Amino acid sequence: MGREMDIQVDILNEYKRWIDCVSDAELRSELALMKDNSDEIIESFYKELDFGTSGMRGILGAGTNRLNTYVLHRSNLALASHINKNCKSKSVVIAYDSRKNSSRFARETAALMSAMGIKAYLFCELTPVPVLVYSITKLSCDYGVMITASHNPAVYNGYKVYGKHGYQIIGSELDSILNEQKRFDYFDEIAEDDSNVIMLDDEIKNDFLSKVNSLEPNGISQEAKSNLHIVYTPLNGTGLKFVSKALADSGFDKISIVKSQETPDANFPTCKSPNPEKMSAYAEAFETLDECKADIIIATDPDCDRIGCALVSDGMKVNLTGNQIGILLFDFLCRFKKKQANSICVRSIVSSPLIDKIAAENNIEVVRTLTGFKYIGEIIAGLKEENQEDKYFFGYEESNGFLASPFICDKDGVSTALLIACMAAQYKSEGIDLFERLNQINASYGRLIERIENFVFEGIEGEKRIANIMDYFRTNELSEIARFDERIDFLKDKTGMPKADVLIMKTESKSTFIIRPSGTEPKIKLYMYLEPKDLKIANKLEKLINGFTVY
């Protein structure tokens, strides 16, 4: 074997063990092809997949650092063991998206849970995340499992676990499951048994849609809805049935679907990354918009929890950022949604501080959380336990996750699609589009220049670079770049939040720079909310990160 001596002994031994133990034909073929590629062996086996910001996510393939039936099997054993030790009702609900192996992994999850004596509800067809989350509390389940890699490229799949309240597991609950996982091996044999598997019909889905339509803000006329022409794309994912029906049931009768992205397709053939944050995901939709002279584009990611919006304003193609959508929605809700005297808006620490100014003018308290909608969900669950969920007014993350009602505890692309449509219809009736309304908001509250940059560093070397970059930013004042008057290190400082690998730096003019590793992809993220005079600082920081090498 070429370069065998360069491979750490434990990695090579694990690779050989997989060759001996794996029975899946496709994975056996992949393992055989690795034989003379030591780099591929290292990348596939140098670590185990772990839980990031949004569950366990990885490239499909053979190895401990890949997502496959054996890695999933071990995680399922851990979850099942945790349920049997800690839960009385012992039940879980399982759903899946349009990705490769999603249906298979969901069936395997249900069969293993059943074999471990746990009642397993399984959706009969691909289903959006918000529907799964809704079903957890509706069925009084202990946990929910979603097989998905959200907006990642087609080579990925993943495994999201939700607790009984409907937000992704965090803290001691996650630690308990991870500790259970250490007790199991990838190749522990459990005889599958589907006697405790219950297939779900359309009742819960229909109930979810009825709830979504009941959340529509008052005051939007049918005439305004009929005058708005919407282009919708599910990006070859799960959203079509749900978003199109929610819009139609509300009275939106001009809906054009992007044909090339209408059907679920694990390969996502029309865009490299099915991510509604990216302009590239809208290429086909803009063609449809031009053909039918529509007003706006609404796009949901493959598991339909994230959502994006694009339009042509004054002849210019505009893909609204997650922050811009969040600001527009919050401003709109302040006008059209009834609020309590002590209402709160919840945003992540990396989201735009501009929303704080709007909240102050409307006497709404802003609560900040770590990155990950699960922390917003945790706040909602806490309010529900105190019978104070009416305090929740709006929550969002800059990464295109929104929730305007506490009927679930996770971001929801379906109800947000309806809300965006209502907002666009209302503003069109007033003679403006969404981008023009955004400019009005900026004129009223003062525009912050928003720049969010992603620096991709893949593989084991990339992981080292990411760690080194974070270490460098923590241990250097960066005085050659700017004078930062305030620094908050979420690993070391007392913030009132859990420890996290996040660093916030602010200048005297209150420009804010936030750096953190992504919890779902191999990248460093740099968030910048700038006063115009600090643009040069942004350019210098980007140059520093791009030029970083492993040391």
URURCOR-V808482 format. One record per run of one state. SS is the DSSP state (a for helix, b for strand, c for the rest). FROM is the first residue (numbers start at 1). TO is the last residue. Records with the same first field share a line. If there is no record, write none. Layout:
BEGIN
SS = FROM-TO + FROM-TO
END
This chain:
BEGIN
c = 1-3 + 7-8 + 22-24 + 34-37 + 46-50 + 53-54 + 61-66 + 68-68 + 87-90 + 97-101 + 116-118 + 124-128 + 139-142 + 148-155 + 163-167 + 169-170 + 182-196 + 201-202 + 215-221 + 227-229 + 234-239 + 251-254 + 258-258 + 262-278 + 293-295 + 301-305 + 314-315 + 320-321 + 337-343 + 349-353 + 362-364 + 370-372 + 386-388 + 398-400 + 404-412 + 430-433 + 446-448 + 457-458 + 476-483 + 490-501 + 508-511 + 518-522 + 531-531 + 547-551
a = 4-6 + 9-21 + 25-33 + 38-45 + 69-86 + 102-115 + 129-138 + 171-181 + 203-214 + 222-226 + 240-250 + 259-261 + 279-292 + 322-336 + 354-361 + 373-385 + 389-391 + 413-429 + 434-445 + 459-475 + 532-546
b = 51-52 + 55-60 + 67-67 + 91-96 + 119-123 + 143-147 + 156-162 + 168-168 + 197-200 + 230-233 + 255-257 + 296-300 + 306-313 + 316-319 + 344-348 + 365-369 + 392-397 + 401-403 + 449-456 + 484-489 + 502-507 + 512-517 + 523-530
END
